[in-house]
Every structure is written in structure tokens, then in C-alpha cells.
């Protein structure tokens, strides 16, 4: 087993945790959008959040196809978070860029 393979195998559990932490970093944005600063929704990019959602959806499908929870768990959670942002932007300001 090469050094890279050993490092990769050792990082697998950490990367699963990071896959969960990363989408949770979106929670403050969701809170601001829905509860504390919804008047600033017009300053958010719907295009960006739609692209984030699409990319996370593709990674989720890819991870499921390869039966790799390190890929699909975090990206699936990210997909839900990013969709919440998309829905909030549309609800607050409508279809915008």
C-alpha cells in the first residue's frame, strides 16, 4: 500500500465528518435569510445557490452510485441546505439573478 493510499484510508472517517460539517456551515445563512435579515435577500445570488444545489445533487448521485457515504452523505445534506437557500430567496424576492 502506497503512502497516499495509507493517508487516504486514514482520512476517510475525518472526511465523513467534514462532509457533515461543511453543509452545516450554511445554517447561519439560512437563519439570516428566513428569520433575522430577510430584507437582505435581494442581495443574495439565486444563480449561485441554484448552481450549488445542482452540483451537490450530482455529487450525491455519484456517491450513491459508488456506494461511498463519504461522498453522498455530506453532499446530500448540502443539497438540502442549498435548496433551502434557493426556496428562501425565491420566497423573499422571486426569481432573480
Backbone as ProteinMPNN parsed JSONL, in Angstrom:
{"seq_chain_A": "XXXXXXXXXXXXXXXXXXXXXXXXXXXXXXXXXXXXXXXXXXXXXXXXXXXXXXXXXXXXXXXXXXXXXXXXXXXXXXXXXXXXXXXXXXXXXXXXX", "coords_chain_A": {"N_chain_A": [[0.86, -1.174, 0.0], [0.628, 2.155, -0.912], [2.002, 5.306, 0.278], [0.242, 7.425, -0.135], [-2.187, 6.021, -0.381], [-2.379, 4.973, 2.203], [-2.612, 7.334, 3.712], [-4.972, 8.335, 2.602], [-6.787, 6.316, 3.386], [-6.655, 6.617, 6.153], [-7.736, 9.154, 6.407], [-10.392, 8.854, 5.737], [-12.58, 8.524, 7.787], [-12.46, 11.084, 8.981], [-13.029, 12.716, 6.803], [-15.654, 12.049, 6.312], [-16.902, 13.186, 8.548], [-16.212, 15.874, 8.046], [-17.632, 16.196, 5.715], [-20.17, 16.36, 6.757], [-20.022, 18.587, 8.436], [-19.386, 20.697, 6.725], [-21.761, 21.354, 5.029], [-23.398, 22.153, 7.132], [-22.38, 24.554, 7.792], [-23.803, 26.315, 6.346], [-26.059, 26.892, 7.758], [-26.132, 29.375, 9.359], [-26.549, 31.248, 7.277], [-29.019, 30.427, 6.289], [-30.594, 30.878, 8.549], [-30.368, 33.715, 8.754], [-31.546, 34.436, 6.305], [-34.196, 33.492, 6.567], [-35.1, 34.368, 9.094], [-33.728, 36.554, 10.559], [-32.552, 38.579, 8.914], [-34.077, 38.951, 6.575], [-34.676, 40.979, 4.857], [-32.46, 41.454, 3.364], [-32.371, 39.637, 1.356], [-32.534, 40.182, -1.355], [-29.966, 40.788, -2.027], [-28.691, 38.407, -2.304], [-27.419, 35.82, -4.403], [-29.361, 34.092, -6.512], [-28.689, 32.5, -8.681], [-26.137, 31.5, -7.96], [-26.757, 29.876, -5.695], [-28.53, 28.061, -6.839], [-26.78, 26.784, -8.6], [-24.947, 25.69, -6.713], [-26.736, 23.883, -5.511], [-27.355, 22.173, -7.661], [-24.818, 21.086, -8.279], [-24.23, 19.79, -5.841], [-26.299, 17.925, -5.865], [-25.559, 16.35, -8.071], [-23.101, 15.295, -7.096], [-24.116, 13.85, -4.947], [-25.655, 11.866, -6.222], [-23.58, 10.616, -7.619], [-22.02, 9.677, -5.461], [-23.85, 7.891, -4.31], [-24.09, 6.065, -6.392], [-21.524, 4.972, -6.394], [-21.609, 3.861, -3.937], [-20.524, 5.192, -1.717], [-20.421, 6.56, 1.265], [-18.941, 8.698, 2.258], [-18.924, 10.511, 0.226], [-21.691, 10.822, -0.572], [-23.215, 11.429, 1.76], [-22.498, 13.976, 2.959], [-22.812, 15.625, 0.7], [-25.476, 15.163, 0.077], [-26.737, 16.274, 2.307], [-25.8, 18.879, 1.996], [-27.074, 19.5, -0.43], [-29.753, 19.654, 0.432], [-29.569, 21.857, 2.198], [-28.754, 23.894, 0.452], [-30.924, 23.95, -1.27], [-32.82, 24.928, 0.503], [-31.89, 27.518, 0.758], [-32.287, 28.424, -1.884], [-35.102, 28.216, -2.074], [-35.823, 30.069, -0.072], [-34.785, 32.489, -1.088], [-36.283, 32.737, -3.439], [-38.861, 32.867, -2.301], [-38.676, 35.272, -0.887], [-37.784, 37.305, -2.68], [-38.405, 36.527, -5.253], [-37.86, 35.237, -8.604], [-34.65, 35.818, -9.488], [-31.365, 37.084, -10.313]], "CA_chain_A": [[0.0, 0.0, 0.0], [1.451, 3.362, -1.013], [1.825, 6.324, 1.326], [-1.006, 8.15, -0.457], [-3.303, 5.135, -0.032], [-2.449, 4.923, 3.671], [-3.143, 8.628, 4.168], [-6.374, 8.375, 2.186], [-7.56, 5.415, 4.245], [-6.708, 7.23, 7.485], [-8.572, 10.36, 6.35], [-11.785, 8.518, 5.407], [-13.548, 8.911, 8.821], [-12.426, 12.542, 9.136], [-13.703, 13.332, 5.659], [-17.097, 11.864, 6.518], [-17.284, 14.244, 9.499], [-16.102, 17.156, 7.336], [-18.763, 16.229, 4.793], [-21.349, 16.776, 7.522], [-19.786, 19.929, 8.98], [-19.379, 21.683, 5.646], [-23.097, 21.893, 4.73], [-23.965, 22.801, 8.317], [-21.887, 25.932, 7.794], [-24.828, 27.114, 5.663], [-27.154, 27.203, 8.697], [-26.267, 30.807, 9.671], [-27.137, 31.93, 6.121], [-30.442, 30.069, 6.266], [-31.212, 31.614, 9.655], [-30.473, 35.128, 8.37], [-32.494, 34.56, 5.2], [-35.572, 33.241, 6.972], [-35.528, 34.908, 10.38], [-33.19, 37.786, 11.143], [-32.195, 39.62, 7.941], [-34.713, 38.583, 5.31], [-34.72, 42.147, 3.97], [-31.252, 41.439, 2.538], [-32.456, 38.513, 0.414], [-32.297, 40.67, -2.715], [-28.532, 40.829, -2.246], [-28.176, 37.054, -2.48], [-27.439, 35.359, -5.78], [-30.13, 32.871, -6.763], [-27.899, 31.699, -9.617], [-25.096, 30.806, -7.202], [-27.335, 28.837, -4.846], [-29.048, 27.023, -7.737], [-25.616, 26.007, -9.046], [-24.512, 24.878, -5.567], [-27.71, 22.792, -5.363], [-27.185, 21.248, -8.784], [-23.541, 20.396, -8.1], [-24.373, 18.874, -4.707], [-27.167, 16.842, -6.303], [-24.755, 15.451, -8.896], [-22.168, 14.587, -6.214], [-24.907, 12.892, -4.17], [-25.947, 10.747, -7.128], [-22.303, 9.955, -7.86], [-21.676, 8.959, -4.24], [-24.765, 6.757, -4.185], [-23.705, 5.108, -7.432], [-20.303, 4.303, -5.955], [-21.854, 3.364, -2.578], [-19.498, 5.824, -0.888], [-21.085, 7.523, 2.143], [-18.117, 9.893, 2.419], [-19.335, 11.436, -0.834], [-23.114, 11.146, -0.671], [-23.827, 11.95, 2.987], [-22.293, 15.425, 3.041], [-23.393, 16.31, -0.452], [-26.931, 15.095, 0.213], [-27.099, 17.299, 3.29], [-25.549, 20.164, 1.331], [-28.152, 19.701, -1.4], [-30.937, 20.126, 1.166], [-29.285, 23.207, 2.705], [-28.72, 24.835, -0.677], [-32.314, 24.091, -1.724], [-33.483, 25.824, 1.456], [-31.491, 28.879, 0.365], [-32.988, 28.727, -3.14], [-36.52, 28.437, -1.746], [-35.934, 31.315, 0.681], [-34.56, 33.63, -1.987], [-37.462, 32.848, -4.313], [-39.997, 33.304, -1.478], [-38.49, 36.655, -0.432], [-37.614, 38.293, -3.763], [-38.799, 35.989, -6.528], [-36.8, 34.75, -9.498], [-33.688, 36.876, -9.704], [-30.037, 36.541, -10.605]], "C_chain_A": [[0.908, 1.238, 0.0], [1.146, 4.335, 0.127], [0.517, 7.078, 1.106], [-2.222, 7.297, -0.088], [-3.476, 5.039, 1.483], [-3.046, 6.205, 4.23], [-4.625, 8.729, 3.83], [-7.258, 7.514, 3.061], [-7.707, 5.994, 5.65], [-7.637, 8.439, 7.514], [-10.053, 10.067, 6.15], [-12.782, 8.908, 6.512], [-13.603, 10.429, 9.034], [-13.184, 13.223, 8.008], [-15.216, 13.143, 5.726], [-17.62, 12.931, 7.475], [-17.252, 15.603, 8.811], [-17.235, 17.313, 6.323], [-20.057, 16.635, 5.472], [-21.212, 18.211, 8.015], [-19.913, 20.988, 7.884], [-20.779, 22.214, 5.29], [-23.741, 22.599, 5.919], [-23.476, 24.24, 8.455], [-22.867, 26.872, 7.083], [-25.955, 27.532, 6.614], [-27.244, 28.682, 9.086], [-26.875, 31.611, 8.514], [-28.636, 31.665, 6.048], [-31.177, 30.824, 7.365], [-31.402, 33.082, 9.287], [-31.524, 35.327, 7.287], [-33.936, 34.443, 5.678], [-36.021, 34.032, 8.202], [-34.993, 36.283, 10.751], [-32.898, 38.906, 10.149], [-32.829, 39.354, 6.579], [-34.805, 39.746, 4.336], [-33.492, 42.212, 3.058], [-31.267, 40.324, 1.492], [-32.181, 38.958, -1.013], [-30.805, 40.742, -3.033], [-27.901, 39.461, -2.433], [-28.338, 36.616, -3.928], [-28.194, 34.041, -5.898], [-29.344, 31.944, -7.683], [-26.843, 30.874, -8.877], [-25.675, 29.649, -6.407], [-27.97, 27.729, -5.677], [-27.891, 26.15, -8.234], [-25.061, 25.138, -7.923], [-25.428, 23.666, -5.398], [-27.508, 21.727, -6.432], [-25.904, 20.427, -8.626], [-23.626, 19.389, -6.954], [-25.264, 17.694, -5.065], [-26.372, 15.838, -7.142], [-23.762, 14.649, -8.064], [-22.901, 13.541, -5.379], [-25.209, 11.659, -5.006], [-24.681, 9.933, -7.384], [-21.883, 9.121, -6.649], [-22.563, 7.749, -4.007], [-24.409, 5.666, -5.182], [-22.481, 4.305, -7.005], [-20.409, 3.734, -4.538], [-20.802, 3.889, -1.602], [-20.148, 6.892, -0.004], [-20.261, 8.784, 2.389], [-18.502, 10.947, 1.39], [-20.807, 11.808, -0.698], [-23.721, 11.742, 0.587], [-23.704, 13.469, 3.048], [-22.93, 16.178, 1.898], [-24.914, 16.254, -0.437], [-27.442, 16.137, 1.195], [-26.895, 18.697, 2.699], [-26.646, 20.495, 0.34], [-29.405, 20.233, -0.711], [-30.749, 21.552, 1.687], [-29.363, 24.233, 1.571], [-30.121, 25.023, -1.261], [-33.107, 24.998, -0.795], [-33.14, 27.276, 1.139], [-32.227, 29.307, -0.908], [-34.448, 29.051, -2.854], [-36.714, 29.747, -1.003], [-35.746, 32.543, -0.188], [-35.771, 33.828, -2.878], [-38.663, 33.354, -3.522], [-39.893, 34.785, -1.114], [-38.455, 37.664, -1.574], [-38.027, 37.789, -5.127], [-37.61, 35.494, -7.339], [-35.909, 35.938, -9.847], [-32.351, 36.257, -10.042], [-29.219, 36.596, -9.35]], "O_chain_A": [[1.83, 1.348, 0.807], [0.154, 4.19, 0.841], [-0.226, 7.337, 2.053], [-3.19, 7.818, 0.467], [-4.601, 5.026, 1.982], [-3.893, 6.162, 5.122], [-5.433, 9.152, 4.656], [-8.354, 7.927, 3.441], [-8.766, 5.873, 6.266], [-8.259, 8.717, 8.539], [-10.887, 10.945, 6.37], [-13.766, 9.579, 6.201], [-14.68, 10.987, 9.244], [-13.9, 14.197, 8.236], [-15.971, 13.989, 5.246], [-18.675, 13.517, 7.231], [-18.174, 16.402, 8.978], [-17.734, 18.416, 6.099], [-20.946, 17.196, 4.832], [-22.185, 18.965, 8.011], [-20.487, 22.054, 8.108], [-20.963, 23.431, 5.255], [-24.531, 23.527, 5.745], [-24.09, 25.046, 9.153], [-22.763, 28.091, 7.214], [-26.724, 28.438, 6.294], [-28.354, 29.211, 9.139], [-27.632, 32.552, 8.748], [-29.424, 32.572, 5.777], [-32.265, 31.353, 7.135], [-32.483, 33.635, 9.487], [-32.305, 36.277, 7.342], [-34.8, 35.206, 5.246], [-37.207, 34.335, 8.336], [-35.765, 37.117, 11.226], [-32.989, 40.079, 10.512], [-32.178, 39.518, 5.547], [-34.988, 39.544, 3.135], [-33.495, 42.956, 2.077], [-30.264, 40.101, 0.815], [-31.644, 38.183, -1.804], [-30.427, 40.753, -4.204], [-26.702, 39.363, -2.693], [-29.296, 37.005, -4.597], [-27.722, 33.002, -5.439], [-29.337, 30.73, -7.48], [-26.681, 29.684, -9.146], [-25.132, 28.545, -6.444], [-27.952, 26.569, -5.264], [-28.009, 24.926, -8.282], [-24.737, 23.972, -8.149], [-24.953, 22.554, -5.168], [-27.493, 20.531, -6.14], [-25.913, 19.212, -8.82], [-23.148, 18.261, -7.081], [-25.013, 16.575, -4.616], [-26.493, 14.628, -6.952], [-23.592, 13.451, -8.293], [-22.364, 12.461, -5.13], [-25.035, 10.533, -4.542], [-24.713, 8.702, -7.367], [-21.439, 7.984, -6.803], [-22.091, 6.703, -3.561], [-24.426, 4.481, -4.849], [-22.416, 3.096, -7.231], [-19.44, 3.198, -3.999], [-20.264, 3.147, -0.78], [-20.399, 8.006, -0.464], [-20.824, 9.834, 2.698], [-18.413, 12.144, 1.661], [-21.142, 12.993, -0.706], [-24.678, 12.509, 0.483], [-24.71, 14.167, 3.176], [-23.517, 17.242, 2.093], [-25.573, 17.191, -0.887], [-28.45, 16.8, 0.948], [-27.726, 19.585, 2.887], [-27.102, 21.636, 0.271], [-30.047, 21.157, -1.212], [-31.673, 22.363, 1.621], [-29.961, 25.299, 1.72], [-30.472, 26.12, -1.696], [-33.968, 25.752, -1.247], [-33.992, 28.158, 1.239], [-32.729, 30.428, -0.991], [-34.97, 30.054, -3.342], [-37.673, 30.47, -1.274], [-36.469, 33.528, -0.041], [-36.238, 34.953, -3.058], [-39.414, 34.191, -4.022], [-40.909, 35.477, -1.041], [-39.023, 38.751, -1.463], [-38.004, 38.558, -6.088], [-36.501, 35.351, -6.823], [-36.361, 36.928, -10.423], [-32.217, 35.034, -10.055], [-28.057, 36.189, -9.353]]}, "name": "protein", "num_of_chains": 1, "seq": "XXXXXXXXXXXXXXXXXXXXXXXXXXXXXXXXXXXXXXXXXXXXXXXXXXXXXXXXXXXXXXXXXXXXXXXXXXXXXXXXXXXXXXXXXXXXXXXXX"}
